[in-house]
Amino acid sequence: MPAALDSSSPDWNNCYDRISPTPVLVVSVETPLSDSNVSLNTVFEKLLEYYGPQAWWPAESPLEIMIGAVLTQNTSWKNVEKAIANLKDADLLHLGRLNGTRQEELAEIIRPSGYYRLKAKRLANLIDHVVTRYDGDLEWMFSHDVTSLREELLGINGIGPETADSILLYAGNLKTFVVDTYTARILKRHGWIEWEADYHQIQDHFVSQVPSETEHYNEFHALIVRAGNQFCRKTPKCEGCPLACYLPESGIQEPEY
């Protein structure tokens, strides 16, 4: 078990069904899980009750979502919004025009997102792939099998698992669960999964427990992002968090060094 960061007791009074009497977790033996498992369906209901539906991803088109999925790497959404606003002002939320824009020019337009030269290159790689392989037809692209399309996206330089899954789920409305820093942090700090678990093990943990529906994956991930951004930051702010009541009695869990 991971070591506890503090010994303060969480507020149990704001909880219902804290620990699932009969764990519903069904995963392969290769997935390293802790022995303190809470039903993720309970976690979902708690977050939904607290925040309400999120209607995420905030965008006007699948292309805008794809661009946002790249721009949000290592930055806040506020910075992404500024970069996308610049793209709109330049009338570049169009595959053909975007594909014809020089990387140097694109980099300056998306500068607010940070790492703008690197992201301009990654965006160019993604857009070139869509134009070259699918003739710029996103509907055709997203009609393909999700597993093979995911592998295809991962083969594009600069597109990792989180970015690929975000594109598939939010732009393509395809069934895959997105794991981000907040997802990993919330699960590990609550002791629901071991600190050694990687992206795909965390993803399998969710897929094995929650309803296998695109809309559910979408809403659950959006709720996690909301809670993570407000409470489960690098320095946790547990007071008032709707999930604080699910912490172990020993407090936040941290890895042993």
Secondary structure, 3 states (H helix, E strand, C coil): CCEECCCCCCCHHHCCCCCCCCCCCCCCCCCCCCCCCCCHHHHHHHHHHHHCCCCCCCCCCHHHHHHHHHHCCCCCHHHHHHHHHHHHHCCCCCHHHHHCCCHHHHHHHCHHHCCHHHHHHHHHHHHHHHHHHHCCCHHHHCCCCHHHHHHHHHCCCCCCHHHHHHHHHHHCCCCCCCCCHHHHHHHHHCCCCCCCCCHHHHHHHHHCCCCCCHHHHHHHHHHHHHHHHHCCCCCCCCCCCCCHHHCCCCCCEECCC
